[in-house]
C-alpha cells in the first residue's frame, strides 16, 4: 500500500456560498476553516492547499452565544510602549461587521504561507449580495 500525496496543480476547486444568518461565529468559522483547508475531501494532504473557495454572505447577522457579546474584547499591540489597544465586540461589529467572522476563521487556519493561501480563498460580505455569480457557487449547508 502506497501513501497518496496530492499535487497542488491537480486539485479541482469548487465554489461554495454560505448564508451566515443566525449562526454562531465560532461554529461557522470552524466549518468554513475545514472547507478552506480541504479537510472535507478524501484527497486531503496537510502540506498542500487542497481547499475550496468559500463565499460568506450576511456576516452582519451572525450571533454570539451566552454573554460573549458584552464581554468579548479584541486586542492588538501597535508595537510601541504601552500600545495595547482593546476594542469591544459591539463597536467592532458596528464599524466592520465582517471582521469577527474573518478574525475567527483566520485564527483556525495554519500560521504560515500555506495558511495565507487558504485565507485568500475566503470572501465575506455583510449583505446578501456578492460579485461571484460567474463562478456558479453551490450552497453549503451546515
Buried (B, 14 or more C-beta within 10 A) or exposed (E): EEEEEBEEEEBEEBBBBBBBEEBBBBEBBBBBBBBBBBEBBEBBBEEBBBBBBBBBBBBBBBEBEEEEEEEBEBEEEEEEEEEEEEBBBEEBBEEBBBBBBBBBBBEBBBEEEBBEBBBEBBBBBBEEEBEEEEBEBEEBEE
